Amino acid sequence: MPELPDTFAALGEPTRLAIVRLLSEQPLRSSEIAEALQVSRAVASRHLRVLDRAGLVTASFSEADARARVYALSRDPLRDVRAFLDELEAFWGDQLAAFQAWAEEREP
C-alpha cells in the first residue's frame, strides 16, 4: 500500500489534483480526462500513472470498448489523508486551548 508521502506528492501537482476532482464525480476514460482538462492524452496518461502508483486511482477496462481504460478514484489513500489531517487538527486544537487558558490567566 502506498505511503502518505506518496499520496501528498501525487496530490501536490495541480493537474493531478484536478484529475482527482474530476474522478470524484464519476469514473472517466483517459481521453475524457484529457479533454476536460484541455491537455494531451500523453500528459493525462503520465499523470494517471503517478496517481495509480500512489494508489489514488484504479483502472479497469470499459465494457463498451475493451481497449479503453476507465479510471476511478480510490478512496483508501484519501481516508489516510483525512486521518492525518484530523490528528493535526486535534493537536493544534489542544495547543490553542492551552494558549487560551494561559492568556486568560494572565489578564488583569
C-alpha positions as MATLAB code, in Angstrom:
seq = 'MPELPDTFAALGEPTRLAIVRLLSEQPLRSSEIAEALQVSRAVASRHLRVLDRAGLVTASFSEADARARVYALSRDPLRDVRAFLDELEAFWGDQLAAFQAWAEEREP';
ca = [
       0.000    0.000    0.000;
       1.353    3.458   -0.905;
       2.514    5.705    1.893;
       1.137    9.083    2.907;
       4.131   10.996    1.420;
       3.398    9.360   -1.959;
      -0.204   10.492   -1.708;
       0.768   14.073   -0.866;
       3.382   14.125   -3.637;
       0.795   12.966   -6.156;
      -1.807   15.458   -4.969;
       0.715   18.316   -4.857;
       0.660   18.784   -8.611;
      -2.264   20.914   -9.882;
      -3.135   18.755  -12.897;
      -3.229   15.592  -10.804;
      -5.364   17.326   -8.202;
      -7.730   18.389  -10.991;
      -7.905   14.766  -12.173;
      -8.812   13.638   -8.649;
     -11.555   16.272   -8.552;
     -12.916   15.069  -11.892;
     -12.875   11.442  -10.787;
     -14.640   12.324   -7.546;
     -17.706   12.989   -9.700;
     -17.569    9.847  -11.865;
     -15.178    7.336  -13.441;
     -13.741    8.534  -16.766;
     -11.597    7.330  -19.664;
      -8.198    8.969  -20.030;
      -9.352   10.667  -23.238;
     -12.280   12.237  -21.351;
      -9.907   13.441  -18.644;
      -7.549   14.932  -21.241;
     -10.430   16.684  -22.968;
     -11.894   18.071  -19.729;
      -8.515   19.463  -18.643;
      -7.502   20.558  -22.132;
      -4.251   18.595  -22.068;
      -2.896   15.995  -24.473;
      -3.681   12.327  -23.923;
       0.016   11.695  -23.284;
       0.060   14.282  -20.487;
      -3.109   12.857  -18.955;
      -1.649    9.340  -19.121;
       1.568   10.407  -17.368;
      -0.417   11.997  -14.554;
      -2.708    8.966  -14.299;
       0.342    6.690  -13.927;
       1.560    8.769  -10.978;
      -1.894    8.699   -9.393;
      -2.078    4.942   -9.969;
       1.322    4.348   -8.322;
       0.159    6.414   -5.340;
      -2.961    4.254   -5.125;
      -5.286    7.179   -5.765;
      -6.901    5.752   -8.897;
      -7.774    2.334  -10.207;
      -8.099    1.381  -13.849;
     -10.462   -1.131  -15.386;
     -11.379   -1.873  -18.955;
     -14.565   -0.427  -20.384;
     -17.386   -2.854  -21.098;
     -18.263   -0.891  -24.230;
     -14.678   -0.782  -25.558;
     -12.215   -3.365  -24.244;
      -9.315   -1.191  -25.417;
     -10.272    1.802  -23.267;
      -9.336    2.004  -19.617;
     -11.756    3.653  -17.255;
     -10.227    5.370  -14.229;
     -11.969    5.635  -10.880;
     -10.972    7.268   -7.641;
      -9.701    5.030   -4.873;
     -10.863    6.287   -1.508;
      -8.403    4.477    0.814;
      -5.444    6.874    0.400;
      -7.806    9.805    0.865;
      -9.034    8.273    4.128;
      -5.409    8.142    5.259;
      -5.019   11.848    4.411;
      -8.224   12.630    6.332;
      -6.957   10.714    9.382;
      -3.640   12.591    9.238;
      -5.397   15.954    8.995;
      -7.708   15.015   11.878;
      -4.632   14.263   14.032;
      -3.111   17.633   13.141;
      -6.355   19.427   13.858;
      -6.624   17.754   17.268;
      -3.017   18.666   18.097;
      -3.438   22.309   17.153;
      -6.824   22.474   18.868;
      -5.175   21.316   22.105;
      -2.321   23.779   21.645;
      -4.685   26.697   21.045;
      -6.832   25.733   24.046;
      -3.729   25.650   26.258;
      -2.639   29.048   24.936;
      -6.093   30.483   25.540;
      -6.082   29.190   29.123;
      -2.629   30.670   29.690;
      -3.634   34.038   28.175;
      -6.809   34.220   30.245;
      -4.842   33.548   33.470;
      -2.572   36.482   32.683;
      -5.393   39.004   32.188;
      -5.517   41.655   34.958;
];
